[in-house]
Amino acid sequence: SFYDSYVKTGQTLVVTLPMTVKNELTKTGGQYENTAYQIDFGLAYVTETVVNNVPKLDPQKDVVIDLSHKDESLDGKEVALHQTFNYRLVGALIPSNRATDLFEYGFEDNYDEKHDEYNGVYRSYLMTDVILKDGSVLKEGTEVTKYTLQQVDTENGLVSISFDKSFLETISDDSAFQADVYLQMKRIATGQVENTYLHTVNGYVISSNTVVTHTPKPEEPSPNQPTPPQPPIETIEPPVPASILPNTGEQESLLGLIGAGILLGTAYGLKKKEEK
């Protein structure tokens, strides 16, 4: 029946074998080849060899103060207690001329909630020009936060940000795509803090590098030392000059002599008057 149905009638059979690239290959990138063989009534036929290119998905993690200091990494450095800073999550570069649509592009950060406080503030920007299917272009540096969705679990220190599928569907297959995310954090405890995020692209999950920061304990001011008691200083009164010392006895004697002299003088005058 096969011979009558297909061989005699000249039918062409197409066999489709769905394949999935293993996750390990996305971490390194590379090529893989495929060749098919057909056995037809004892005769072997070889197809052409097709080459499939798999891009390397290489997400990167960094620590910066803010967007204006994105080239000044704090990885391996100190972050002050109560300092506001940002974890920068750099997504993988998705090349142009893709064989499949880009339908998933997300970030998942399991941060250390004992050391970092997250209040849901984040921003996302394009890292390459993006051509949409309608021909319009979103320039590199365009903020695309409005095209993302966020889920936050502050108790367990987990934040998940993904691009809306409806937005990804508007991107042309002839366009490259790459975006990064800034998570605003506040350091709330001292010690060493490590952070890694997971990047998801079309179902493939890849881990980023790990960043490390350190927050020292603030220096405590030394308590004021009490001033040791000083020995009392003896005060010596300067001597008073003898000429101004009070001497009641001498004054009284002097006044007595003066008074006696006056009396003698008066008596002598009266005697001379009587003799005349």
LUMSE-458075 format. One record per residue: residue number from 1; residue in three letters; x, y, z of N, C-alpha, C in turn. Coordinates in Angstrom, 3 decimals. Example, Ala and Ser with C-alpha at 12.3 -4.5 7.8 and 13.67 -1.06 7.14 Angstrom:
// LUMSE-458075
[1,ALA,[13.190,-5.690,7.800],[12.300,-4.500,7.800],[13.200,-3.300,7.800]] [2,SER,[12.850,-2.250,7.080],[13.670,-1.060,7.140],[12.900,0.030,7.870]] 
END
This chain:
// LUMSE-458075
[1,SER,[0.825,-1.203,0.000],[0.000,0.000,0.000],[0.864,1.260,0.000]] [2,PHE,[1.983,1.205,0.664],[2.895,2.355,0.697],[3.408,2.651,-0.710]] [3,TYR,[3.777,1.582,-1.414],[4.315,1.752,-2.769],[3.259,2.365,-3.685]] [4,ASP,[2.070,1.851,-3.578],[1.007,2.356,-4.443],[0.604,3.784,-4.084]] [5,SER,[0.624,4.074,-2.778],[0.140,5.382,-2.334],[1.161,6.489,-2.515]] [6,TYR,[2.425,6.181,-2.349],[3.418,7.246,-2.331],[4.436,7.151,-3.465]] [7,VAL,[4.952,5.942,-3.716],[6.009,5.811,-4.721],[5.434,5.978,-6.127]] [8,LYS,[4.383,5.261,-6.428],[3.811,5.318,-7.762],[3.210,6.691,-8.067]] [9,THR,[2.707,7.337,-7.043],[2.084,8.653,-7.247],[3.084,9.799,-7.151]] [10,GLY,[4.325,9.513,-6.731],[5.338,10.563,-6.650],[5.148,11.531,-5.498]] [11,GLN,[4.569,11.074,-4.432],[4.346,11.915,-3.256],[5.669,12.201,-2.534]] [12,THR,[5.745,13.401,-2.005],[6.904,13.790,-1.191],[6.505,13.783,0.276]] [13,LEU,[7.265,13.094,1.073],[6.985,13.014,2.511],[7.926,13.949,3.274]] [14,VAL,[7.363,14.714,4.149],[8.142,15.625,4.998],[8.001,15.160,6.440]] [15,VAL,[9.120,14.884,7.053],[9.126,14.438,8.449],[9.693,15.567,9.312]] [16,THR,[8.940,15.994,10.280],[9.370,17.070,11.183],[9.702,16.469,12.540]] [17,LEU,[10.908,16.700,12.996],[11.351,16.195,14.301],[11.653,17.384,15.219]] [18,PRO,[10.775,17.706,16.141],[11.022,18.830,17.056],[12.230,18.541,17.947]] [19,MET,[13.093,19.509,18.064],[14.292,19.380,18.889],[14.385,20.577,19.843]] [20,THR,[15.042,20.342,20.943],[15.271,21.411,21.919],[16.750,21.481,22.238]] [21,VAL,[17.290,22.682,22.162],[18.701,22.872,22.504],[18.876,22.670,24.006]] [22,LYS,[19.882,21.907,24.381],[20.141,21.683,25.799],[20.610,22.972,26.469]] [23,ASN,[20.236,23.115,27.732],[20.540,24.340,28.472],[22.045,24.586,28.577]] [24,GLU,[22.839,23.505,28.619],[24.288,23.659,28.764],[24.899,24.395,27.576]] [25,LEU,[24.323,24.190,26.370],[24.885,24.827,25.183],[24.649,26.332,25.186]] [26,THR,[23.584,26.782,25.841],[23.315,28.223,25.896],[24.335,28.950,26.764]] [27,LYS,[25.008,28.219,27.656],[25.997,28.846,28.529],[27.315,29.105,27.809]] [28,THR,[27.572,28.317,26.767],[28.834,28.455,26.039],[28.633,28.994,24.629]] [29,GLY,[27.454,28.737,24.058],[27.227,29.098,22.671],[27.958,28.137,21.746]] [30,GLY,[27.688,28.241,20.458],[28.378,27.381,19.507],[27.463,26.910,18.391]] [31,GLN,[27.908,25.888,17.689],[27.168,25.337,16.553],[26.908,23.844,16.754]] [32,TYR,[25.862,23.386,16.157],[25.679,21.935,16.062],[25.118,21.617,14.674]] [33,GLU,[25.562,20.497,14.132],[25.205,20.103,12.770],[24.222,18.938,12.791]] [34,ASN,[23.489,18.824,11.694],[22.519,17.731,11.602],[22.434,17.232,10.160]] [35,THR,[22.511,15.915,10.010],[22.412,15.265,8.702],[21.419,14.111,8.794]] [36,ALA,[20.579,13.972,7.790],[19.580,12.892,7.783],[19.922,11.864,6.699]] [37,TYR,[19.490,10.636,6.940],[19.711,9.536,5.983],[18.362,8.902,5.671]] [38,GLN,[18.155,8.615,4.405],[16.919,7.962,3.982],[17.249,6.621,3.328]] [39,ILE,[16.582,5.573,3.774],[16.751,4.234,3.198],[15.506,3.941,2.361]] [40,ASP,[15.720,3.814,1.090],[14.581,3.619,0.180],[14.790,2.339,-0.631]] [41,PHE,[14.092,1.290,-0.211],[14.175,-0.010,-0.887],[15.617,-0.489,-1.007]] [42,GLY,[16.312,-0.399,0.149],[17.676,-0.893,0.203],[18.719,0.097,-0.251]] [43,LEU,[18.281,1.233,-0.745],[19.226,2.258,-1.186],[19.275,3.387,-0.161]] [44,ALA,[20.498,3.815,0.177],[20.673,4.875,1.175],[20.896,6.207,0.485]] [45,TYR,[20.216,7.212,0.998],[20.357,8.572,0.476],[20.723,9.497,1.643]] [46,VAL,[21.644,10.387,1.385],[22.114,11.313,2.427],[21.633,12.723,2.099]] [47,THR,[21.076,13.396,3.088],[20.632,14.782,2.892],[21.809,15.741,3.054]] [48,GLU,[21.562,17.000,2.767],[22.575,18.013,3.047],[22.680,18.201,4.561]] [49,THR,[23.788,18.765,4.963],[24.023,19.021,6.392],[23.632,20.461,6.720]] [50,VAL,[22.813,20.601,7.739],[22.407,21.942,8.182],[23.189,22.297,9.443]] [51,VAL,[23.477,23.579,9.579],[24.244,24.078,10.724],[23.360,25.016,11.532]] [52,ASN,[23.280,24.770,12.811],[22.490,25.600,13.716],[23.428,26.368,14.643]] [53,ASN,[23.224,27.664,14.711],[24.032,28.520,15.580],[23.260,28.824,16.856]] [54,VAL,[23.903,28.587,17.973],[23.295,28.856,19.277],[24.077,29.981,19.948]] [55,PRO,[23.437,31.113,20.213],[24.158,32.218,20.850],[24.444,31.921,22.317]] [56,LYS,[25.526,32.478,22.799],[25.845,32.353,24.217],[25.000,33.341,25.004]] [57,LEU,[24.292,32.841,25.991],[23.506,33.700,26.873],[24.363,34.006,28.099]] [58,ASP,[24.801,35.241,28.188],[25.797,35.608,29.200],[25.313,36.786,30.040]] [59,PRO,[24.393,36.545,30.973],[23.929,37.634,31.838],[25.024,38.073,32.799]] [60,GLN,[25.031,39.355,33.125],[26.038,39.911,34.015],[25.374,40.632,35.182]] [61,LYS,[26.060,40.576,36.325],[25.571,41.249,37.538],[26.613,42.261,37.976]] [62,ASP,[26.151,43.433,38.459],[27.070,44.450,38.944],[26.406,45.216,40.079]] [63,VAL,[27.219,46.026,40.769],[26.738,46.895,41.841],[27.206,48.306,41.524]] [64,VAL,[26.271,49.245,41.465],[26.603,50.637,41.166],[25.775,51.543,42.072]] [65,ILE,[26.206,52.802,42.166],[25.427,53.761,42.948],[24.103,54.050,42.249]] [66,ASP,[24.169,54.404,40.962],[22.969,54.675,40.179],[23.319,54.604,38.698]] [67,LEU,[22.347,54.948,37.856],[22.540,54.855,36.410],[23.672,55.748,35.931]] [68,SER,[23.810,56.934,36.533],[24.844,57.870,36.090],[26.248,57.386,36.437]] [69,HIS,[26.353,56.359,37.308],[27.655,55.798,37.688],[27.748,54.324,37.287]] [70,LYS,[27.099,53.950,36.175],[27.042,52.533,35.793],[28.402,51.966,35.411]] [71,ASP,[29.358,52.835,35.075],[30.697,52.361,34.722],[31.637,52.333,35.923]] [72,GLU,[31.123,52.669,37.113],[31.934,52.677,38.333],[31.448,51.556,39.247]] [73,SER,[31.977,50.365,39.027],[31.513,49.183,39.749],[31.936,49.214,41.211]] [74,LEU,[31.020,48.753,42.078],[31.307,48.604,43.506],[31.557,47.141,43.869]] [75,ASP,[31.630,46.271,42.881],[31.887,44.854,43.139],[33.252,44.697,43.805]] [76,GLY,[33.272,44.010,44.959],[34.513,43.826,45.707],[34.893,45.012,46.563]] [77,LYS,[33.995,45.995,46.671],[34.311,47.199,47.432],[33.336,47.357,48.598]] [78,GLU,[33.485,48.464,49.319],[32.655,48.722,50.492],[31.403,49.507,50.109]] [79,VAL,[30.307,49.154,50.770],[29.065,49.909,50.692],[28.740,50.339,52.115]] [80,ALA,[28.586,51.623,52.325],[28.383,52.145,53.670],[27.021,51.727,54.216]] [81,LEU,[26.946,51.629,55.525],[25.681,51.319,56.186],[24.678,52.433,55.891]] [82,HIS,[23.442,52.043,55.563],[22.346,52.952,55.198],[22.559,53.613,53.838]] [83,GLN,[23.534,53.121,53.061],[23.777,53.660,51.715],[22.717,53.144,50.736]] [84,THR,[22.200,54.042,49.887],[21.308,53.654,48.801],[22.150,53.373,47.558]] [85,PHE,[21.908,52.223,46.924],[22.685,51.829,45.753],[21.798,50.994,44.836]] [86,ASN,[22.373,50.473,43.747],[21.594,49.683,42.793],[22.328,48.407,42.413]] [87,TYR,[21.585,47.302,42.380],[22.075,46.101,41.713],[21.710,46.248,40.234]] [88,ARG,[22.720,46.100,39.377],[22.479,46.191,37.938],[22.442,44.793,37.343]] [89,LEU,[21.327,44.445,36.719],[21.135,43.137,36.103],[21.181,43.322,34.590]] [90,VAL,[22.256,42.854,33.974],[22.435,43.002,32.526],[21.963,41.725,31.839]] [91,GLY,[20.951,41.856,30.999],[20.420,40.698,30.299],[21.296,40.269,29.138]] [92,ALA,[21.042,39.075,28.634],[21.822,38.524,27.521],[21.492,39.245,26.220]] [93,LEU,[22.489,39.317,25.349],[22.287,39.883,24.018],[21.650,38.825,23.123]] [94,ILE,[20.467,39.133,22.610],[19.775,38.234,21.691],[20.071,38.719,20.270]] [95,PRO,[20.745,37.909,19.463],[21.154,38.377,18.133],[19.971,38.519,17.178]] [96,SER,[20.220,39.219,16.092],[19.202,39.371,15.045],[19.152,38.108,14.185]] [97,ASN,[18.189,38.095,13.251],[18.015,36.960,12.326],[17.805,35.649,13.079]] [98,ARG,[16.876,35.692,14.010],[16.590,34.506,14.821],[15.666,33.543,14.071]] [99,ALA,[15.837,32.270,14.387],[14.965,31.258,13.786],[13.644,31.158,14.527]] [100,THR,[13.628,31.596,15.783],[12.410,31.537,16.590],[12.131,32.908,17.192]] [101,ASP,[10.879,33.125,17.543],[10.491,34.394,18.156],[11.034,34.483,19.581]] [102,LEU,[11.269,35.699,20.013],[11.623,35.940,21.413],[10.322,36.134,22.181]] [103,PHE,[9.996,35.191,23.064],[8.728,35.267,23.787],[8.908,35.351,25.305]] [104,GLU,[10.165,35.214,25.790],[10.389,35.296,27.239],[11.757,35.920,27.505]] [105,TYR,[11.768,36.929,28.391],[13.018,37.613,28.745],[12.814,38.171,30.151]] [106,GLY,[13.430,37.504,31.149],[13.151,37.881,32.529],[14.361,37.837,33.437]] [107,PHE,[14.190,38.435,34.621],[15.234,38.536,35.637],[14.646,38.109,36.985]] [108,GLU,[15.397,37.288,37.723],[14.978,36.888,39.073],[16.151,37.062,40.026]] [109,ASP,[15.971,37.939,41.004],[17.051,38.251,41.946],[16.640,37.827,43.351]] [110,ASN,[17.385,36.884,43.910],[17.161,36.435,45.283],[18.168,37.159,46.168]] [111,TYR,[17.818,38.387,46.557],[18.747,39.221,47.318],[18.728,38.865,48.802]] [112,ASP,[19.739,39.339,49.522],[19.887,39.055,50.952],[19.061,40.069,51.738]] [113,GLU,[17.846,39.656,52.125],[16.943,40.584,52.808],[17.416,40.971,54.203]] [114,LYS,[18.375,40.226,54.764],[18.903,40.585,56.078],[19.890,41.752,55.997]] [115,HIS,[20.438,41.967,54.823],[21.411,43.051,54.644],[20.918,44.158,53.718]] [116,ASP,[20.003,43.806,52.801],[19.529,44.779,51.819],[18.019,44.945,51.922]] [117,GLU,[17.585,46.191,51.788],[16.152,46.502,51.815],[15.721,46.964,50.422]] [118,TYR,[14.642,46.336,49.912],[14.131,46.681,48.580],[12.685,47.133,48.705]] [119,ASN,[12.401,48.317,48.142],[11.062,48.887,48.236],[10.320,48.889,46.902]] [120,GLY,[10.773,48.053,45.964],[10.056,47.931,44.701],[10.417,48.949,43.642]] [121,VAL,[11.451,49.759,43.886],[11.855,50.784,42.919],[12.868,50.187,41.942]] [122,TYR,[12.555,50.218,40.651],[13.474,49.685,39.637],[13.260,50.419,38.320]] [123,ARG,[14.243,50.295,37.433],[14.169,50.868,36.088],[14.786,49.883,35.095]] [124,SER,[14.299,49.903,33.862],[14.839,49.041,32.815],[15.100,49.874,31.565]] [125,TYR,[16.238,49.587,30.896],[16.645,50.355,29.718],[17.132,49.407,28.620]] [126,LEU,[16.956,49.838,27.364],[17.485,49.077,26.234],[18.982,49.294,26.118]] [127,MET,[19.702,48.234,25.784],[21.149,48.323,25.605],[21.548,48.233,24.133]] [128,THR,[20.550,48.195,23.242],[20.803,48.177,21.802],[19.587,48.757,21.101]] [129,ASP,[19.762,49.228,19.888],[18.610,49.669,19.100],[17.719,48.465,18.822]] [130,VAL,[16.411,48.672,18.925],[15.451,47.589,18.711],[14.478,47.997,17.608]] [131,ILE,[14.391,47.157,16.578],[13.475,47.396,15.462],[12.178,46.636,15.718]] [132,LEU,[11.066,47.340,15.636],[9.769,46.708,15.814],[9.217,46.252,14.468]] [133,LYS,[8.224,45.396,14.518],[7.658,44.837,13.291],[6.977,45.889,12.431]] [134,ASP,[6.567,47.008,13.032],[5.944,48.074,12.247],[6.974,49.003,11.612]] [135,GLY,[8.270,48.700,11.815],[9.326,49.498,11.211],[9.888,50.579,12.102]] [136,SER,[9.229,50.880,13.206],[9.737,51.899,14.128],[10.932,51.354,14.903]] [137,VAL,[11.720,52.274,15.447],[12.956,51.892,16.138],[12.970,52.494,17.536]] [138,LEU,[13.258,51.669,18.514],[13.508,52.136,19.880],[15.014,52.220,20.054]] [139,LYS,[15.498,53.428,20.345],[16.929,53.652,20.409],[17.542,53.089,21.690]] [140,GLU,[18.826,52.764,21.596],[19.584,52.336,22.773],[19.478,53.396,23.861]] [141,GLY,[19.253,52.962,25.101],[19.101,53.885,26.216],[17.665,54.243,26.525]] [142,THR,[16.718,53.820,25.670],[15.307,54.095,25.916],[14.834,53.350,27.162]] [143,GLU,[14.133,54.052,28.057],[13.585,53.377,29.236],[12.372,52.551,28.823]] [144,VAL,[12.373,51.300,29.212],[11.299,50.380,28.827],[10.651,49.744,30.055]] [145,THR,[10.727,50.445,31.184],[10.142,49.918,32.421],[8.657,49.626,32.252]] [146,LYS,[7.968,50.471,31.480],[6.516,50.308,31.319],[6.143,49.022,30.580]] [147,TYR,[7.101,48.385,29.941],[6.829,47.127,29.232],[7.172,45.903,30.080]] [148,THR,[7.427,46.114,31.369],[7.823,45.012,32.247],[6.794,44.788,33.348]] [149,LEU,[6.849,43.619,33.945],[5.999,43.248,35.075],[6.895,42.836,36.235]] [150,GLN,[6.475,43.172,37.454],[7.291,42.872,38.636],[6.490,42.102,39.677]] [151,GLN,[7.156,41.130,40.298],[6.617,40.414,41.448],[7.656,40.476,42.562]] [152,VAL,[7.225,40.849,43.769],[8.158,41.060,44.878],[7.706,40.270,46.099]] [153,ASP,[8.665,39.606,46.732],[8.455,38.930,48.014],[9.525,39.455,48.963]] [154,THR,[9.204,40.521,49.709],[10.205,41.161,50.563],[10.578,40.299,51.761]] [155,GLU,[9.659,39.439,52.213],[9.964,38.596,53.366],[11.068,37.594,53.050]] [156,ASN,[11.077,37.083,51.840],[12.084,36.100,51.437],[13.154,36.686,50.523]] [157,GLY,[13.092,37.997,50.287],[14.110,38.656,49.473],[14.128,38.194,48.031]] [158,LEU,[12.961,38.159,47.385],[12.883,37.672,46.008],[12.133,38.680,45.148]] [159,VAL,[12.759,39.089,44.048],[12.107,39.992,43.096],[12.246,39.404,41.700]] [160,SER,[11.142,39.402,40.966],[11.117,38.850,39.611],[10.572,39.913,38.665]] [161,ILE,[11.336,40.196,37.600],[10.937,41.193,36.602],[11.005,40.540,35.230]] [162,SER,[9.936,40.654,34.470],[9.901,40.044,33.136],[9.264,41.010,32.146]] [163,PHE,[9.688,40.901,30.891],[9.088,41.726,29.850],[7.743,41.145,29.445]] [164,ASP,[6.801,42.042,29.215],[5.468,41.640,28.801],[5.553,40.912,27.456]] [165,LYS,[4.909,39.760,27.376],[4.963,38.955,26.152],[4.401,39.718,24.958]] [166,SER,[3.383,40.539,25.209],[2.794,41.298,24.105],[3.779,42.307,23.534]] [167,PHE,[4.687,42.823,24.371],[5.725,43.729,23.867],[6.764,42.954,23.070]] [168,LEU,[7.179,41.801,23.578],[8.186,41.004,22.868],[7.686,40.576,21.489]] [169,GLU,[6.383,40.376,21.359],[5.826,39.965,20.070],[5.928,41.061,19.021]] [170,THR,[6.116,42.312,19.450],[6.224,43.420,18.494],[7.642,43.585,17.953]] [171,ILE,[8.617,42.844,18.515],[10.015,42.971,18.090],[10.252,42.135,16.838]] [172,SER,[10.881,42.749,15.859],[11.181,42.040,14.609],[12.241,40.966,14.836]] [173,ASP,[12.109,39.852,14.117],[13.124,38.797,14.198],[14.449,39.246,13.593]] [174,ASP,[14.402,40.314,12.809],[15.620,40.854,12.206],[16.337,41.835,13.133]] [175,SER,[15.818,42.004,14.338],[16.399,42.961,15.282],[17.054,42.252,16.453]] [176,ALA,[18.168,42.797,16.895],[18.776,42.322,18.143],[17.982,42.879,19.320]] [177,PHE,[18.202,42.292,20.498],[17.514,42.781,21.697],[18.389,42.536,22.911]] [178,GLN,[18.468,43.545,23.769],[19.163,43.417,25.052],[18.684,44.530,25.974]] [179,ALA,[18.493,44.206,27.234],[18.042,45.196,28.211],[18.696,44.914,29.551]] [180,ASP,[18.761,45.962,30.384],[19.249,45.784,31.752],[18.237,46.352,32.731]] [181,VAL,[18.387,45.977,33.995],[17.470,46.386,35.057],[18.291,46.898,36.231]] [182,TYR,[17.827,47.989,36.841],[18.454,48.543,38.039],[17.491,48.377,39.212]] [183,LEU,[17.932,47.635,40.231],[17.140,47.445,41.448],[17.704,48.350,42.534]] [184,GLN,[16.900,49.294,43.007],[17.377,50.223,44.033],[17.295,49.570,45.414]] [185,MET,[18.423,49.524,46.101],[18.523,48.878,47.407],[19.046,49.852,48.460]] [186,LYS,[18.850,49.464,49.723],[19.427,50.202,50.847],[20.112,49.200,51.765]] [187,ARG,[21.369,49.428,52.078],[22.119,48.523,52.947],[21.706,48.775,54.397]] [188,ILE,[21.220,47.733,55.062],[20.653,47.892,56.398],[21.426,47.135,57.473]] [189,ALA,[22.474,46.404,57.102],[23.249,45.651,58.091],[24.693,45.548,57.619]] [190,THR,[25.582,45.333,58.575],[27.003,45.222,58.258],[27.361,43.781,57.894]] [191,GLY,[28.536,43.615,57.291],[29.020,42.288,56.933],[29.247,42.152,55.438]] [192,GLN,[29.566,40.929,55.015],[29.805,40.635,53.597],[28.511,40.164,52.947]] [193,VAL,[28.223,40.698,51.766],[26.969,40.395,51.075],[27.277,39.912,49.658]] [194,GLU,[26.723,38.754,49.287],[26.874,38.213,47.937],[25.525,38.238,47.224]] [195,ASN,[25.581,38.416,45.902],[24.328,38.471,45.150],[24.521,37.922,43.739]] [196,THR,[23.597,37.062,43.332],[23.577,36.459,42.000],[22.140,36.476,41.493]] [197,TYR,[21.948,36.635,40.196],[20.576,36.579,39.689],[20.440,35.534,38.586]] [198,LEU,[19.207,35.100,38.353],[18.896,34.124,37.308],[18.204,34.830,36.148]] [199,HIS,[18.685,34.545,34.952],[18.154,35.169,33.737],[17.427,34.108,32.921]] [200,THR,[16.214,34.434,32.464],[15.415,33.481,31.694],[15.168,34.018,30.287]] [201,VAL,[15.507,33.204,29.283],[15.271,33.554,27.877],[14.609,32.362,27.195]] [202,ASN,[13.346,32.537,26.791],[12.609,31.477,26.078],[12.698,30.123,26.781]] [203,GLY,[12.555,30.147,28.102],[12.549,28.910,28.871],[13.897,28.451,29.363]] [204,TYR,[14.971,29.033,28.869],[16.316,28.674,29.327],[16.700,29.575,30.500]] [205,VAL,[17.221,28.957,31.561],[17.590,29.698,32.771],[19.101,29.660,32.926]] [206,ILE,[19.694,30.841,33.020],[21.148,30.956,33.126],[21.479,31.814,34.343]] [207,SER,[22.498,31.402,35.079],[22.928,32.144,36.267],[23.973,33.185,35.892]] [208,SER,[23.890,34.336,36.534],[24.873,35.395,36.312],[26.101,35.167,37.184]] [209,ASN,[27.069,36.046,37.047],[28.202,36.054,37.967],[27.740,36.521,39.340]] [210,THR,[28.569,36.332,40.349],[28.251,36.739,41.720],[29.044,37.988,42.087]] [211,VAL,[28.336,38.971,42.625],[29.009,40.182,43.090],[29.098,40.138,44.611]] [212,VAL,[30.153,40.750,45.134],[30.403,40.743,46.581],[30.671,42.172,47.038]] [213,THR,[29.981,42.574,48.087],[30.245,43.871,48.714],[30.411,43.665,50.213]] [214,HIS,[31.019,44.637,50.859],[31.274,44.542,52.298],[30.879,45.853,52.961]] [215,THR,[30.210,45.736,54.085],[29.809,46.912,54.853],[30.431,46.831,56.238]] [216,PRO,[31.378,47.731,56.553],[32.035,47.690,57.862],[31.140,48.263,58.952]] [217,LYS,[31.446,47.876,60.171],[30.739,48.454,61.303],[31.171,49.908,61.466]] [218,PRO,[30.227,50.802,61.715],[30.610,52.207,61.899],[31.437,52.372,63.168]] [219,GLU,[32.381,53.273,63.123],[33.222,53.530,64.287],[32.406,54.206,65.382]] [220,GLU,[32.478,53.618,66.591],[31.766,54.197,67.719],[32.619,55.288,68.354]] [221,PRO,[32.008,56.434,68.653],[32.793,57.505,69.290],[33.250,57.076,70.673]] [222,SER,[34.516,57.365,71.025],[35.054,56.996,72.331],[34.400,57.848,73.401]] [223,PRO,[34.041,57.237,74.560],[33.395,58.009,75.636],[34.346,59.062,76.182]] [224,ASN,[33.756,60.180,76.662],[34.558,61.263,77.231],[35.230,60.803,78.517]] [225,GLN,[36.549,60.968,78.583],[37.296,60.583,79.769],[37.152,61.663,80.841]] [226,PRO,[36.812,61.279,82.099],[36.694,62.305,83.155],[38.056,62.941,83.435]] [227,THR,[38.040,64.238,83.722],[39.271,64.968,84.017],[39.736,64.604,85.422]] [228,PRO,[40.968,64.140,85.571],[41.453,63.773,86.911],[41.487,64.996,87.824]] [229,PRO,[41.175,64.788,89.127],[41.173,65.937,90.058],[42.569,66.544,90.177]] [230,GLN,[42.620,67.862,90.209],[43.874,68.583,90.325],[44.126,68.937,91.790]] [231,PRO,[45.378,68.883,92.238],[45.678,69.272,93.638],[45.348,70.742,93.861]] [232,PRO,[44.845,71.067,95.059],[44.491,72.473,95.330],[45.736,73.359,95.289]] [233,ILE,[45.555,74.539,94.770],[46.645,75.515,94.683],[46.534,76.480,95.857]] [234,GLU,[47.603,76.530,96.666],[47.610,77.398,97.855],[47.758,78.857,97.439]] [235,THR,[46.838,79.667,97.930],[46.858,81.094,97.601],[47.545,81.862,98.730]] [236,ILE,[48.576,82.583,98.391],[49.334,83.362,99.381],[48.906,84.815,99.281]] [237,GLU,[48.385,85.354,100.430],[47.976,86.751,100.450],[49.201,87.649,100.505]] [238,PRO,[49.272,88.637,99.651],[50.418,89.564,99.718],[50.391,90.364,101.013]] [239,PRO,[51.563,90.644,101.603],[51.592,91.412,102.875],[51.121,92.847,102.657]] [240,VAL,[50.409,93.337,103.651],[49.932,94.723,103.596],[51.025,95.635,104.129]] [241,PRO,[51.351,96.751,103.458],[52.417,97.660,103.952],[52.130,98.151,105.359]] [242,ALA,[53.218,98.266,106.132],[53.060,98.658,107.545],[52.476,100.040,107.690]] [243,SER,[52.693,100.922,106.728],[52.234,102.308,106.842],[50.726,102.417,106.841]] [244,ILE,[50.027,101.350,106.329],[48.573,101.442,106.295],[47.936,100.473,107.267]] [245,LEU,[48.798,99.817,108.093],[48.229,98.905,109.075],[47.455,99.696,110.116]] [246,PRO,[46.297,99.275,110.525],[45.548,99.979,111.596],[46.264,99.832,112.926]] [247,ASN,[46.434,100.908,113.680],[47.109,100.905,114.984],[46.392,101.893,115.879]] [248,THR,[45.338,101.435,116.483],[44.464,102.300,117.283],[45.196,102.881,118.479]] [249,GLY,[46.094,102.131,119.117],[46.799,102.610,120.313],[47.694,103.783,120.010]] [250,GLU,[48.468,103.742,118.953],[49.380,104.831,118.617],[48.606,106.079,118.267]] [251,GLN,[47.456,105.932,117.526],[46.676,107.101,117.172],[46.136,107.785,118.426]] [252,GLU,[45.635,106.938,119.369],[45.104,107.526,120.598],[46.182,108.256,121.387]] [253,SER,[47.421,107.701,121.443],[48.526,108.353,122.177],[48.879,109.670,121.529]] [254,LEU,[48.892,109.684,120.201],[49.246,110.906,119.485],[48.217,111.992,119.738]] [255,LEU,[46.921,111.587,119.710],[45.869,112.565,119.960],[45.934,113.100,121.387]] [256,GLY,[46.329,112.204,122.296],[46.455,112.645,123.698],[47.554,113.673,123.850]] [257,LEU,[48.694,113.456,123.182],[49.801,114.413,123.256],[49.404,115.745,122.662]] [258,ILE,[48.685,115.668,121.507],[48.257,116.924,120.871],[47.309,117.678,121.792]] [259,GLY,[46.395,116.931,122.410],[45.421,117.577,123.309],[46.108,118.192,124.516]] [260,ALA,[47.104,117.501,125.052],[47.826,118.035,126.225],[48.564,119.294,125.855]] [261,GLY,[49.136,119.281,124.619],[49.859,120.477,124.171],[48.935,121.660,124.057]] [262,ILE,[47.744,121.431,123.575],[46.776,122.526,123.428],[46.418,123.069,124.798]] [263,LEU,[46.194,122.169,125.762],[45.822,122.613,127.102],[46.933,123.419,127.748]] [264,LEU,[48.187,122.954,127.587],[49.314,123.686,128.165],[49.432,125.062,127.548]] [265,GLY,[49.218,125.068,126.225],[49.302,126.371,125.551],[48.243,127.317,126.039]] [266,THR,[47.071,126.851,126.285],[45.968,127.688,126.748],[46.232,128.187,128.156]] [267,ALA,[46.743,127.314,129.004],[47.027,127.709,130.394],[48.130,128.738,130.443]] [268,TYR,[49.167,128.588,129.608],[50.283,129.533,129.577],[49.781,130.895,129.120]] [269,GLY,[48.847,130.891,128.184],[48.308,132.164,127.699],[47.507,132.865,128.755]] [270,LEU,[46.746,132.186,129.550],[45.947,132.785,130.589],[46.827,133.355,131.692]] [271,LYS,[47.947,132.684,132.024],[48.843,133.160,133.067],[49.498,134.448,132.654]] [272,LYS,[49.920,134.552,131.399],[50.553,135.778,130.929],[49.576,136.914,130.966]] [273,LYS,[48.315,136.645,130.692],[47.296,137.686,130.702],[47.067,138.213,132.105]] [274,GLU,[47.106,137.358,133.154],[46.877,137.784,134.524],[48.016,138.637,135.019]] [275,GLU,[49.267,138.304,134.627],[50.413,139.081,135.081],[50.363,140.493,134.534]] [276,LYS,[49.842,140.690,133.378],[49.711,142.027,132.852],[48.671,142.781,133.616]] 
END
